[in-house]
Amino acid sequence: MEQIYAYAYCRYSSHNQDDGWSIESQRSAIEKYAKNNGICIKRYFIDEAMTGRNTNRPGYQNMMQEFQEHQEIKMLLVHKLDRMHRKTINQLKDMDTLGKMGIRLIAIADGIDTNENTCNLIATIKAALAEQYSVNLATEVRKGLMEAAKSCMHTGGRPPYGFKIGEDRKLEIDEQTAPAVRRIFEMYLAGMGYSKIIEWLEEHGYKTQNGNSFSKTAINSILHNEKNCGIYVYDKALPKDEEGRRNSHKCKDNYLRIEGGCPAIVSKEDFNAAQEKMKNNAKKLKDYHTKRYYPLNGRMYLTDSKIRFTGVVNHSKNKQYYKYRCTENGYKSIDALVLEKSVFCALRELLLADDREETVLTALNQYAMNVRDNANAEYRILSQNRAAAENKLNHLMQLTEQGKAPNTVMERIASLESEISEINRQIEQIQDMPTLFTSDDLFNLKDMFITYMATQDTLEARNLINTTIQKVEVDDNKVEIRFHNGISMSHETAKLFMD
């Protein structure tokens, strides 16, 4: 007797929708049928936690591709027809496609076999019933979720980055990840790009909830999430299309939005400022792209005008020349290195003059004390988190020694060990913080000030520029640096900067 080869497909979406038929249960039923009928299953294709109302499922897509590439396989086994689809039109299209390929479809629990004449009528009825059941169930589930959302409860899935779920099923601030969210807003509002933000997150050991490095898309999502400023939102995204895809850049005109429905990680003022900045940035057309950091971008103008200078790189004879170029033609470019050195030399003399040493040291040490106070509070939280993680780890180790641990316990142990290691790293950073600044520290600060301000694109440098330098005005005769609070300095030899 010729051996019959088949593929098998299993899908599981949720306990509510699948009546307890797990992947294992489906496989057991399929294998029993195959054994009783002399069928050899060459491969299983499985989709877990995937809806049957569209075809955007990796297991399903791989299976249909395999049928195209391995034409010797002429049979497909499923436990029930609704494992394939819960949308009538998709089920009928597949039956037609499989039929033209000479593939026999058998839905074991439904008694459907496409070799039988009455199959098409039965399959159509079954598919229609499955679709109606899915629609009705989805409606009921949505009603329940909406009621929970009106009470500002978390409705499933992972909480947004920076939050955790409390015992009352409401969002709470997670002080292990919330500092990263605050820093993202601070850096973005200071004018730093996504790449710099990601670099900082990587340096400080912050990962996404999946344990991966942050992407620009992840940063953008955090900046747009209204929950970060205390506004609870639900049912904001547009529904998926027929292929199960969603345009994440668009949302519904009307959705549930409750002010104060969750705790705020950042202020509403900072959140709104970030939205406005993203909106404005989206409208800008950048003519010049370079990796070199230009700290005076956005601060340089032609004298008595709104015409800006922008940092660019000129290439000549295999050399690079860094310039600030006027956005309108007819004006000479300015040597970036010379100009930046002059501006930050003036800023250094304004802030760190010898007669201000005592005032500066007092301010630095007050800042250090504030940082230490905040660090002590963070240290207490980290210590509590470490103790909790260590208790969980000890409990799992005891289960392992007693032989009572489930199969996944080693993965959980590794995860807890990684979590404890990261907490220890953060604690070490806090313990290494300086306590007091001395005159020697101030001397070193003066010595490195100009180079640091001109080359280091950090949040601290950006904030210092934003709070001290109002604008730098340029014409053919001079460069005038206007500081906040009405202070200004002029450089009469501007021609030294010019091309």
Secondary structure, DSSP 4 states (H G I P E B T S, - for coil): -PPEEEEEEEEE--HHHHTT--HHHHHHHHHHHHHHTTEEEEEEEEEES--SSSS--HHHHHHHHHHHH-TT--EEEESSGGGT-SSHHHHHHHHHHHHHTTPEEEETTTTEETTSTTHHHHHHHHHHHHHHHHHHHHHHHHHHHHHHHHTTB--SSPPPTTEEE-TTSBEEE-TTTHHHHHHHHHHHHTT--HHHHHHHHHHTT---TTSPPP-HHHHHHHHH-GGGGTEEEES-BPPP-TTS---TT-B-SS-EEEETSS--SS-HHHHHHHHHHHHHHHH-------SS--TTTTTEEETTSS-BEEEEEEEETTEEEEEEEESSTTS--EEHHHHHHHHHHHHHHHHS-GGGHHHHHHHHHHHHHHHHHHHHHHHHHHHHHHHHHHHHHHHHHHHHHHT---TTHHHHHHHHHHHHHHHHHHHHHHHT------HHHHHHHHHHHHHHHHH---HHHHHHHHHHEEEEEE-SS-EEEEEGGG-EEEES-GGGTB-
